Amino acid sequence: MPTHTRETLPQLLAQPDAGGFQVYVLCGERYLCRNAVEQLENKLLQDGGTVHAIDGDQEESAATLVKLRSFSLLPGRQVYRVTDTRLFLSKQVAKNIWDRVTKARAAGKTDQVVRTLRAFLESGGLDPQAPDTDLDTMAATEWQQYFGFARPGDDLAWTRAILENNLAPAGTPAAKATSDPGELLLKALDAGIPKGNVLILMAEEIDKRKKLFKLLKEQQVIIDLSVESGTGSRAQKAQKAVLQDLLRQTLAEDNKTLAPGLAELLFERVGFHPVALVMETRKVMLSIGDRRQISRDDLDAMVGRTRQEALYELTAAIGRRDLEQALGITERVRSNGIHPLAIVATLRNFVRGLLLCRALGEQPELHFQPSMSPAAFQQVCLPRLKERDRWHKEISGHPYALYMQFKTAATCPLSLLTGWMTLLLDAELRLKGSSIAENIVLQHLILAMLAPKKT
C-alpha cells in the first residue's frame, strides 16, 4: 500500500470505512497525528463503536493483543488507539528523540521530557525502570553502542532525577515483554483478528527499516505526517504550507477571516508550532465576538509579543548595550513563560554569532569596513562570504540582518564578547545547580553584561 501523507489523507478518509483496514500507523508531527487520528476515528465509528485509549509508555503489549484478538461484547467497531507506541523504536531514531528531550527540557515541559526520555532509553534497548539505567555515568563507548551517536558533553545528572521521580508505580507492567511485541503482532494478524477490531498506532519517531513497519506498509495503512525541520528554503516552504492549512481550517470553524498581511505576522510570532498556532488563532477568534475579520490590533492584543519577537528584541537591546530596556524585556519574556535556559541559550547563540562576525570581519580579503553602507556590504562582502561553505548556515540570513550583525560585532571588543560567554556559562550553571531564584540569576546576568565597569 502507498504511504499516505497530509495531502492524500482526505482521499483515505473518503473511502467507505476508511478502506476497511485493521491497522493504521501514524507518525510525524505530534499535533498533526492527533488531528488525523480524530478524523480517522470519526470515520471508523460513524456507525457506532468505542475507542479504547492506551498509553504507550505504560502499555503491556500482550494485553493489547489479547483485546485485539478477542470478540467484544460492546456493539459496533472497537478501536484500540496506542499513543507513543514503542513498537518502532530503535537506535536509528535515538538522535532525533534525544534532540526532542533537550528541546523540551529547555522549554520547561516536564511531562514531555519524561515521555521522550523514556522513549529514548527504549530506543537503545534499555529499561527506564531498571535501577542500573544511568545516563550520567554511562561511558562514551556504551552511549555510542546503545544509541548510535556520540555522548553529549553536558552534565546529565538531571536525567537520573527525572527517572527517579517519574518511575511507574508498583504493579505497573514492565516496559519490556518476554517476546518481541512486533513479532507477536505480526503473528496475530496472520492468524486473523475479528473484523470489527482496529488498531491505531501513533509515534513521533519510527525506524522505517524494521520488519514490522515494512510488512504493515505492504498490508495495512501508513500515514506519514512528518514535516521537514530546519531553516532551509525547502523546510521553510513545507512548514509554511502546514501552518497555512491549519490556519485556514481553524478560521473556518467560526467563519472568521484575517486582515491582509496578518497571516505572515502570526506565523512569525508563533513559529512552527502547529498546536500553538491553532490555540492562538482560536483565542483571537473568541476575543472578537461576532465580528468577522481579525485586525492587527486584535492580534497584538491577544498574541502580542511572543517568544520569537521578544527574544529578538532582547538580543537587539544587548547589541545596543541598552541596560534599562534589556532588563525590561527580560522580565517580560519571563512573564510570558519562556524558560530561563532558553533565554540563556538565545543569548549564547547571539554572542557566538558576534564572535564569528568579528573574526570574519577582520580578515583582509573580505574588505569589510564598519562605515560601509548596506549596499556596499551586499556587493563587496556578501559574495566573498558565500564562498565560505563552512559558515553557510551562519551567513544564510537576510543580507541586511547580516550587515547589522557585522556592524554590531565591530563595536564589541573581543575581551567583551569572551567575557559575555563566561557570564552566560556561569548563569547556566546557576540555573541548573543553585537555589538562587531564576529571576535573580537573569537580572544579575544582564547587569554583569551591560552595567558600566565602575558599578
C-alpha positions in Angstrom: 0.0 0.0 0.0 1.3 3.5 -0.7 2.1 5.7 2.3 -0.4 8.4 2.9 0.6 12.0 3.6 -1.1 15.1 4.8 -2.1 15.8 1.1 -3.5 12.3 0.5 -5.2 11.8 3.9 -8.6 13.2 2.6 -8.6 10.5 -0.1 -8.2 7.8 2.5 -11.0 9.2 4.7 -13.3 9.5 1.7 -13.3 5.7 1.3 -16.1 3.7 2.9 -15.0 2.7 6.4 -11.6 4.3 5.6 -10.8 1.4 3.3 -11.7 -1.4 5.7 -8.1 -1.9 7.0 -7.4 -3.1 10.6 -4.1 -1.5 11.4 -3.2 2.2 10.9 0.2 3.6 11.8 0.6 7.4 12.1 4.0 9.0 12.5 5.4 12.5 12.5 4.4 15.9 14.0 2.5 15.2 17.2 -0.4 17.6 16.7 -0.9 16.7 13.1 -1.1 13.0 14.1 -3.6 13.6 16.8 -5.7 15.7 14.5 -5.6 13.0 11.8 -6.4 10.2 14.4 -9.5 12.2 15.5 -10.7 12.4 11.9 -9.9 8.7 11.3 -11.8 7.6 14.4 -14.8 9.7 13.4 -14.8 7.9 10.1 -14.4 4.4 11.5 -17.1 4.9 14.2 -19.7 6.6 12.1 -21.9 3.6 12.5 -21.1 3.2 16.2 -18.4 1.7 18.3 -15.9 2.5 21.1 -12.3 3.9 21.3 -10.0 2.3 23.8 -7.2 4.7 24.6 -3.8 3.1 25.5 -0.8 5.0 26.7 2.3 3.5 25.0 4.5 4.4 27.9 2.6 2.1 30.2 1.3 -0.4 27.7 1.5 -4.2 28.2 1.8 -5.4 24.6 0.5 -8.9 25.4 -2.7 -7.4 27.0 -3.3 -5.2 23.9 -3.0 -8.2 21.6 -5.4 -10.2 23.7 -8.0 -7.5 23.4 -7.3 -7.1 19.6 -7.8 -10.8 19.0 -11.0 -11.1 21.2 -14.6 -10.6 20.2 -16.0 -7.7 22.1 -19.4 -7.7 23.9 -19.7 -4.0 23.1 -21.7 -3.0 20.0 -20.0 -1.6 16.9 -16.4 -1.3 15.9 -13.7 -1.5 18.6 -10.8 0.9 18.0 -7.6 0.3 20.1 -5.5 3.5 19.9 -1.9 3.3 21.3 -0.3 6.7 21.7 3.5 6.8 21.7 3.9 3.2 20.8 7.3 1.6 21.4 7.0 -1.0 18.5 9.0 1.0 16.1 11.8 2.4 18.3 15.5 1.6 17.6 18.8 3.4 17.9 18.4 4.6 14.3 16.0 7.2 15.6 17.6 7.8 19.0 19.4 11.0 18.0 16.1 12.6 16.9 14.4 11.6 20.2 17.3 13.0 22.2 17.0 16.3 20.4 13.4 16.4 21.4 14.4 15.6 25.0 16.8 18.5 25.3 14.4 20.9 23.5 11.5 20.0 25.8 13.8 20.5 28.9 15.0 23.9 27.7 11.3 24.9 27.3 10.5 23.6 30.8 8.0 21.0 29.6 8.5 18.4 32.3 5.8 15.9 31.1 7.2 15.9 27.6 10.8 15.4 28.9 9.7 12.4 30.9 7.8 10.9 27.9 10.6 11.4 25.4 13.4 10.4 27.8 11.7 7.0 28.3 11.3 6.6 24.5 15.0 7.5 24.1 16.1 4.8 26.6 13.9 2.2 25.0 15.2 3.1 21.5 18.6 1.9 22.8 17.2 -1.3 24.3 17.4 0.0 27.9 14.7 -0.4 30.5 13.8 3.1 32.1 12.7 1.3 35.3 16.0 -0.7 35.8 17.9 0.6 38.8 21.2 0.5 36.8 20.0 2.7 34.0 22.0 5.8 34.5 22.9 8.1 31.5 25.0 10.3 33.7 27.6 7.7 34.4 27.4 5.9 31.1 30.7 5.8 29.2 31.1 7.3 25.8 31.6 3.9 24.2 28.5 2.5 25.8 26.5 5.5 24.7 27.6 5.1 21.1 26.8 1.4 21.2 23.3 1.9 22.6 22.2 5.0 20.8 24.4 5.3 17.7 25.7 8.8 18.2 28.4 10.5 20.3 27.6 11.1 24.0 26.8 14.8 24.7 29.4 16.6 26.8 26.9 18.2 29.1 26.2 17.2 32.7 23.5 14.6 32.5 22.8 14.2 36.3 19.3 15.7 35.6 18.3 12.6 33.7 18.8 10.5 36.9 16.5 12.8 38.8 13.9 12.7 36.1 13.8 8.9 36.1 13.8 8.5 39.9 10.9 10.9 40.3 8.8 9.5 37.5 9.1 5.8 37.7 6.0 3.7 37.0 4.2 2.9 40.3 4.4 -0.6 41.8 2.4 -3.1 40.0 2.7 -1.4 36.6 3.7 -3.9 33.8 7.3 -3.9 33.0 8.3 -1.9 29.9 9.9 -5.0 28.2 7.9 -8.0 27.1 9.4 -11.5 27.2 8.9 -11.8 23.5 9.3 -9.3 20.7 5.9 -7.5 20.6 6.3 -6.7 16.9 6.6 -10.4 16.1 3.6 -11.2 18.2 1.5 -8.6 16.4 2.5 -10.0 13.0 1.5 -13.5 14.1 -1.8 -12.2 15.4 -2.5 -10.5 12.0 -1.5 -13.7 10.1 -3.9 -15.8 12.3 -6.6 -13.2 11.8 -8.4 -10.8 14.2 -12.1 -10.0 14.4 -13.3 -7.8 11.6 -14.7 -5.2 13.9 -11.4 -4.6 15.7 -9.0 -1.9 14.6 -5.5 -1.0 15.9 -4.2 2.6 15.6 -0.5 3.1 16.4 0.9 6.6 16.9 4.6 7.6 17.3 6.6 10.8 16.6 9.7 8.8 15.6 9.9 5.4 14.0 12.5 3.2 12.4 11.1 2.6 8.9 13.6 -0.2 8.3 12.1 -2.5 10.9 10.4 -5.7 9.6 7.1 -4.8 11.3 6.9 -1.4 9.6 7.7 -2.9 6.2 5.0 -5.5 6.4 2.4 -3.1 7.7 3.2 -0.8 4.9 2.6 -3.7 2.4 -0.6 -4.9 4.0 -2.1 -2.1 6.1 -2.0 1.7 6.2 0.8 4.1 7.0 0.1 7.8 7.4 3.3 9.8 7.5 2.7 13.3 8.8 6.4 14.3 9.2 7.4 17.8 8.4 11.0 18.6 7.4 12.8 20.5 10.1 15.5 23.2 9.8 15.9 26.6 8.3 16.5 25.7 4.6 14.2 27.0 1.9 12.6 23.6 1.3 12.0 23.1 5.0 10.6 26.6 5.5 8.2 26.1 2.5 6.9 22.8 3.9 6.4 24.2 7.4 4.6 27.3 6.0 2.3 25.1 3.9 1.3 23.2 7.1 0.6 26.4 9.0 -1.4 27.8 6.2 -3.7 24.8 6.0 -4.2 24.8 9.8 -4.9 28.5 9.9 -7.5 28.1 7.1 -9.2 25.2 8.8 -9.2 27.0 12.2 -10.6 30.2 10.8 -13.3 28.3 9.0 -14.5 26.8 12.3 -16.1 30.1 13.2 -16.3 31.7 9.7 -13.6 34.2 10.5 -11.0 35.9 8.3 -7.7 37.7 8.8 -6.9 41.1 7.5 -4.5 41.1 4.6 -0.9 40.6 5.7 -1.6 39.2 9.1 -1.1 35.6 8.3 2.7 36.1 7.8 2.8 38.1 11.1 1.1 35.4 13.0 3.4 32.7 11.6 6.4 34.8 12.5 5.3 35.2 16.1 4.2 31.6 16.7 6.9 29.9 14.7 6.5 26.3 13.5 4.4 25.1 16.5 1.1 23.8 14.9 -0.7 23.3 18.2 0.3 26.9 19.3 -0.9 28.3 16.0 -4.3 26.7 16.4 -4.7 27.7 20.1 -3.6 31.3 19.5 -5.9 31.6 16.5 -8.9 30.3 18.5 -8.1 32.7 21.3 -8.2 35.7 19.0 -11.4 34.4 17.3 -13.1 34.2 20.7 -11.9 37.7 21.7 -13.6 39.5 18.8 -17.0 38.0 19.4 -19.4 38.3 16.4 -17.1 40.5 14.3 -15.9 38.5 11.3 -12.5 39.9 10.4 -9.5 39.8 12.7 -7.5 43.1 12.7 -3.8 43.9 13.6 -5.0 45.4 16.9 -6.8 42.1 17.8 -3.6 40.1 17.0 -1.4 42.4 19.1 -3.8 42.4 22.0 -4.1 38.6 22.2 -1.0 37.1 20.8 1.2 40.2 21.5 4.9 39.8 21.9 5.5 36.1 21.7 8.7 34.1 22.2 10.4 34.8 18.8 9.7 38.5 18.8 10.6 39.1 22.4 13.8 37.2 22.3 14.8 39.1 19.1 14.2 42.3 20.9 16.3 41.2 23.8 19.3 40.4 21.6 18.9 43.7 19.9 18.9 45.5 23.2 22.0 43.6 24.3 23.7 44.6 21.0 22.9 48.3 21.6 24.0 47.7 25.3 20.8 49.3 26.5 20.7 48.1 30.1 17.3 49.5 31.0 15.5 48.1 28.0 17.3 44.7 28.3 16.2 44.3 31.9 12.6 45.2 31.0 12.4 42.8 28.1 14.0 40.0 30.2 11.2 40.5 32.8 8.5 40.5 30.1 10.0 37.4 28.4 9.9 35.5 31.8 6.3 36.6 32.4 5.4 35.1 29.1 6.5 31.7 30.3 9.8 31.3 28.4 12.2 29.1 30.3 15.4 30.9 31.7 17.6 28.3 30.0 16.0 29.2 26.6 16.9 32.8 27.3 20.5 32.0 28.1 20.7 29.7 25.0 19.4 32.5 22.8 21.9 35.0 24.2 24.7 32.5 23.8 23.9 31.9 20.1 23.8 35.7 19.7 27.2 36.2 21.2 28.7 33.3 19.2 27.3 35.0 16.1 29.0 38.2 17.0 32.3 36.4 17.7 32.1 34.8 14.2 31.3 38.1 12.5 34.1 39.8 14.4 36.6 37.1 13.2 35.4 37.2 9.6 35.3 41.0 9.5 39.0 41.2 10.5 40.1 39.1 7.5 41.6 41.5 4.8 40.2 39.6 1.9 36.6 40.3 3.0 37.2 44.1 2.7 34.7 44.9 5.4 34.6 48.4 6.9 32.2 49.3 9.8 31.4 52.6 8.0 30.4 51.0 4.7 26.7 51.1 3.6 24.4 48.1 3.4 24.5 48.2 -0.4 28.3 48.2 -0.4 28.3 45.3 2.1 26.0 43.3 -0.1 28.0 44.0 -3.3 31.6 43.6 -1.8 31.4 41.4 1.2 28.4 39.1 0.7 29.8 37.3 -2.4 33.0 36.5 -0.6 31.1 35.3 2.4 29.1 32.9 0.3 32.3 31.3 -1.0 32.9 30.0 2.6 31.0 26.7 2.7 32.0 26.1 6.3 29.9 29.1 7.5 27.0 28.6 5.1 24.3 28.2 7.8 25.5 31.1 9.9 25.6 33.6 7.0 22.4 32.4 5.2 20.1 35.0 6.8 18.8 38.3 5.3 21.6 40.4 3.9 20.6 43.5 5.9 20.4 41.5 9.2 23.9 40.1 8.5 25.2 43.6 7.8 23.9 44.8 11.1 25.4 41.8 12.9 28.8 42.7 11.4 28.4 46.3 12.4 27.5 45.4 15.9 30.4 42.9 16.2 32.8 45.6 15.0 31.9 47.8 18.0 32.4 44.9 20.6 36.0 44.3 21.7 37.0 40.6 21.8 37.5 40.8 25.5 33.9 41.9 26.0 32.5 39.1 23.8 34.6 36.4 25.5 33.6 37.9 28.9 30.0 37.6 27.9 30.5 33.9 27.1 31.9 33.3 30.6 29.0 35.2 32.2 26.5 33.1 30.2 28.1 29.9 31.3 28.1 31.0 34.9 24.4 31.9 34.6 23.6 28.5 33.1 25.4 26.6 35.9 23.5 28.7 38.5 20.1 27.9 36.8 20.9 24.2 36.7 22.5 23.7 40.1 21.9 26.5 42.6 18.9 27.5 44.8 19.1 31.2 43.6 15.8 32.4 42.2 15.7 32.3 38.4 14.8 36.0 38.0 17.7 37.0 40.2 20.1 34.9 38.1 18.8 36.6 34.9 18.9 40.1 36.3 22.5 39.5 37.5 23.5 38.2 34.1 22.1 41.3 32.3 23.6 43.7 34.8 27.0 42.0 34.6 26.9 42.1 30.8 25.8 45.7 30.4 26.5 47.7 33.6 29.4 50.2 33.4 32.7 48.8 34.8 32.8 51.2 37.7 29.5 49.8 39.0 
